Amino acid sequence: MTFGAVVRLVGAVLRRPDLWPTALRQWQRATPKSWWRRAPFLPVPRPDYVRFRLVTQYGDENAPIAPPDVIDYLSWCKQQDRLGRTAG
């Protein structure tokens, strides 16, 4: 993923403060435990997880991630989190 693509994705999320807690929660869930012990020594999802998500979303592991799709995904996650809290 290019730097410009990351900036566009982050920018899309920054314009939606209502999704910030959900985005942080999803980032934490996708980040491997003890991430600081393995290269690239950054709190990012494992490449195989990202490949899986790209293939299931777009059918191609090399597809660019569309910012509206990220917003839709985070909105869905927020809704699922809310449903999980009320179902228990």
C-alpha positions as CSV (number, residue, x, y, z in Angstrom):
1,M,0.0,0.0,0.0
2,T,1.4,3.4,-1.0
3,F,1.9,6.2,1.4
4,G,-0.8,8.2,-0.5
5,A,-3.3,5.4,-0.1
6,V,-2.7,5.3,3.7
7,V,-3.1,9.1,3.9
8,R,-6.4,8.9,2.0
9,L,-7.7,6.1,4.3
10,V,-6.7,7.9,7.4
11,G,-8.2,11.1,6.1
12,A,-11.5,9.4,5.5
13,V,-11.6,8.1,9.0
14,L,-10.5,11.4,10.5
15,R,-13.5,13.1,8.9
16,R,-15.7,10.7,10.9
17,P,-15.1,11.3,14.6
18,D,-18.1,9.1,15.4
19,L,-16.0,6.1,14.1
20,W,-12.7,6.9,15.9
21,P,-13.3,4.6,18.8
22,T,-14.4,1.8,16.5
23,A,-11.3,2.4,14.3
24,L,-9.0,2.2,17.3
25,R,-10.7,-0.9,18.5
26,Q,-10.5,-2.6,15.1
27,W,-6.8,-1.5,14.8
28,Q,-6.1,-3.0,18.2
29,R,-7.9,-6.3,17.3
30,A,-6.0,-6.6,14.0
31,T,-2.6,-5.9,15.5
32,P,-0.7,-9.0,16.6
33,K,0.2,-9.4,20.3
34,S,3.8,-8.5,21.0
35,W,4.1,-6.7,17.7
36,W,7.2,-4.9,18.9
37,R,9.1,-8.2,18.9
38,R,8.8,-8.8,15.1
39,A,9.7,-6.8,12.0
40,P,8.5,-4.3,10.9
41,F,8.3,-3.4,14.6
42,L,5.1,-1.4,14.0
43,P,1.6,-2.0,15.3
44,V,0.1,-3.1,11.9
45,P,-1.9,-6.2,10.9
46,R,-0.1,-9.2,9.7
47,P,0.3,-9.3,5.9
48,D,-1.6,-12.6,5.6
49,Y,-4.5,-11.1,7.4
50,V,-4.5,-8.0,5.1
51,R,-4.3,-10.4,2.0
52,F,-7.2,-12.4,3.3
53,R,-9.3,-9.2,3.9
54,L,-8.5,-7.9,0.4
55,V,-9.4,-11.2,-1.3
56,T,-12.7,-11.5,0.6
57,Q,-13.6,-7.9,-0.1
58,Y,-12.3,-7.4,-3.6
59,G,-11.4,-10.8,-4.9
60,D,-7.8,-9.6,-5.5
61,E,-5.0,-9.3,-2.9
62,N,-3.6,-6.4,-5.0
63,A,-6.7,-4.4,-5.2
64,P,-6.5,-0.8,-3.8
65,I,-8.5,-0.2,-0.6
66,A,-11.3,2.3,-1.3
67,P,-11.8,4.8,1.6
68,P,-15.7,4.5,1.3
69,D,-15.3,0.7,1.9
70,V,-13.3,1.4,5.0
71,I,-16.0,3.7,6.3
72,D,-18.7,1.2,5.5
73,Y,-16.7,-1.6,7.3
74,L,-16.1,0.6,10.4
75,S,-19.8,1.6,10.5
76,W,-20.7,-2.1,10.3
77,C,-18.2,-2.9,13.1
78,K,-19.7,-0.1,15.2
79,Q,-23.2,-1.5,14.7
80,Q,-22.1,-5.1,15.5
81,D,-20.3,-3.9,18.7
82,R,-23.5,-2.1,19.7
83,L,-25.6,-5.2,19.1
84,G,-23.2,-7.3,21.0
85,R,-23.5,-5.1,24.1
86,T,-27.3,-5.1,24.0
87,A,-27.6,-8.8,23.3
88,G,-25.8,-9.9,26.5
